[in-house]
Amino acid sequence: MHLSDGWMIFVILAFTMYIVLDGYDLGIGVLTLFERDERRRRDMFGLVAWLWDGNESWLVLIALTLWAGMPLAAGIALPALYIALVPMLWSLIARGVSLVMIDQRAGWPPLSGRVFAISSLLVGFCQGAAFGGLVAGLSAHGGSFAGGPFEFLHHGYAVLTGVTAVALYVLAGCAWVYLKSDGETQLRAARVGRVAVVLLAAGTAASWLLVPVAGSTTLDPGAAARLPVCIAGTAVLAAGLVFALRSFSDPRARRPGRAPVFATLAVYAGGLLLAGGLLYPRLVPPDITVHAAASPHTALLFMTIATGALIPLILTYQAYGYWVFRGKVDLKQEATTA
Amino acid sequence: MSHDTLLDLSRWQWALTAAFHITFPAVTVGTSVFLVVCYAMYMRTDDEVWLRMFRFWRRIFGVGFTLGVVSGIVLTFQFGLNWGSFAHDVGPIVGVAILMEVVMAFFLEAGFLGLLIYGEGRISRRMMMFSACMVSLGTMLSVTWILVANSWMQTPAGYKRVNGQFQPVDWLHVIFNPSFGIRFIHMLIGALVAAGWLICGISAWYFVKRRHLPIARRGLSVTLGVLSILVPLQIYVGDSVAGGYVAKYKLPQLEAMEGNWNSANTGENVIVIPNQDAAKNEWQVTIPWLGSALGAKDWSGHTATPGLKLTPQSVRPMMLPTFYGFRAMWWPTVLMIAVVLAGIALRLRGRLYSARWFHKLLVGLVPIGFVAIWAGWVLAETGRQPWLVYGQLLTADAVSPLKPWSVLTSLTGFVLLYLALLGTYVWYVVRAVREGPGDGPLAEPPAPPLRSEPRPGLAPVG
């Protein structure tokens, strides 16, 4: 195995951690759009207030594992996705500030509450659009981006993947709220969660089937060795969706309420397997491969040792944070401080 | 023409978003140290005043931290978004340095920030102390790696170029490049000094209003004491930066920042109106002798300062931002020294807590450290132009091939968003200061937002 394949483990780890962790808190942000009751909205907010910034660190790590480890890919993909990523950055700024504003003032201030919800939605949408734009293929020439500013849209394909990403994050948000709450809040999360599962199933299927039509990327599962990966991915993804739908409907699953979270994790795992199976070794389809994009050996070696030593430490203290803030939301205590 | 427009827009976007960002780390590095001190004193003495100070400054720290995080994400992406060729060429070196910042510092700060801000009542006092230390350590490691990356761009070392890409050959030379050590110390002290004036000024405001005096007294005393050491030290370090690295490795920056075209001036220029194209000053005010004395340490006044004509026209930095960047850093520092000396004199005569004119002056000095930091970075970054990696990679060759209107749109968006943000931040700090740390008996730790143990059975909720 080449060192660049080893480095891809960190890229994939950062990507997975980000969509799993920030996925749920972005999803909760979108959920507050549908929630009219102020106290319940505040509850949901209480679930993201204390760890969103640790979650967002993984987004920065995606950017850096790509830039430092796969500089050719970063140098092509980022300018190509400018129109999708700049609004994502705007939304992240607005979201961070609205979180602070909500946190610092008692009650649910209407303006910051709305900004928090809409920016969460936009972040998810832009990320999905950027991912779709990348998967469908970006033109490159001589090591830099050679297409137009809207090439990544691929006749609206990126809009489809954007909506799919929002559905995925909403599912993750519902699963998390379901785990961390009870009573009416939990029931409502289950209701929205079921809708999200259906949307996500349709969006995922359409997204993968349309790739060969949308852009320049061809979708051949390629070597026979990778076909089982694609089949396994599809199976895990489908099983996760079915399991999510069932667990949201099963009253016996409400306590401790972990089932939807596991179902969502299965959806993520299946989706990642499928994407990896279909795209690898391409990193920026159609032409740029992992090996071509990789940093020189001296850089990869240094990064692999340093990052490999630090990631377990990071996971430990992040897990400690989750442990300190474990348990369900307490509405009574919340009411006295709000 | 279109390429020049694109280059200018991309540079302005970088400059404005970076200047905005640097403000917040400058607040958080120093305040995090202050938080550690307050909590350590509280643990040692059990004195409530220290706990109250800890909680009060934690609020101001927390919001500054959040703004630092979100504006930092913007910079991380901008390396690739607007400077795609740069991202490709220096990824194996600058990218790796910033990756180290993320895995060593960014995660550490974020991991313990939640505990620091929301953990009271859920974690022990020792764990709270540990969290404060980890957050503070994170802010400093962050400064370290950012300065590794930037200093390498000022004085590249330990690399070879393969097909245009800079590839590391010796990591020790990359990290400990010639300008890293001294510039790191310079920036770290700068950040501590800036936060020092912020805390000092807010404490002084309470003296002016005669509120929260026990807290104000400690804040003023501690920060002025620290500033009395750090400000003189910073002048010494700054002089080493100018003499030790700028003069040695980046002579064109020295030529531009001293405002001379010909190498005949032994005086110190105070004001210049440069004409870059004609390579002359339209007007200048010069103090004789001083340039030789301060710059070359030749007290006889016979050593002339090198002029910008020594550098070929195509690679000359712009004199205007370089010259005034240096002055906007230097003159506030002179003022800082004067104020610190006045503070020492007042303290010796026992009038530090009663001299109202002095307190009012300190309130006015709240932004002074930030002005010096912005100016210093303007000097360092414009002084390196037209290079991105000094002597190796031209800024003009590194910009992403975007449409100028794309960059204009994003730039407009960032400017509007950041103006709103800055307004919100100032409003927030002013409000937090007005509310103050409170004088009444200390309440119990704020009730935690979440319950610590899962409740047995289904309780009626909602």
Interface residues (C-beta under 8 A of the other chain):
Chain A: R39 R40 G46 A49 W50 L51 D53 G54 E56 S57 L59 V60 L61 A63 L64 T65 L66 W67 A68 G69 M70 P71 L72 A74 G75 I76 A77 L78 P79 Y82 I83 L85 V86 L89 W90 L92 I93 A94 R95 G96 V97 L99 V100 M101 Q104 G143 S144 F145 A146 P149 K180 S181 D182 G183 E184 T185 R255 P256 S295 P296 T298 A299 F302 M303 A306 T307 L310 I311 I314 Y317 Q318 Y320 G321 V324 F325 R326 G327 K328 V329 D330 L331 Q333 E334 T336 T337
Chain B: R59 G62 V63 T66 L67 V69 V70 S71 G72 I73 V74 T76 F77 F79 G80 L81 N82 G84 S85 F86 A87 H88 D89 V90 G91 P92 I93 G95 V96 I98 L99 M100 V102 V103 M104 F106 F107 L108 A110 G111 F112 L113 G114 L115 I117 Y118 G119 R122 I123 V162 Q165 Q167 P168 V169 W171 S400 P401 L402 K403 S406 T409 S410 G413 F414 L417 L421 T424 Y428 P446 A447 P448 P449 L450 R451 S452 E453 P454 R455 L458 A459 P460 V461 G462
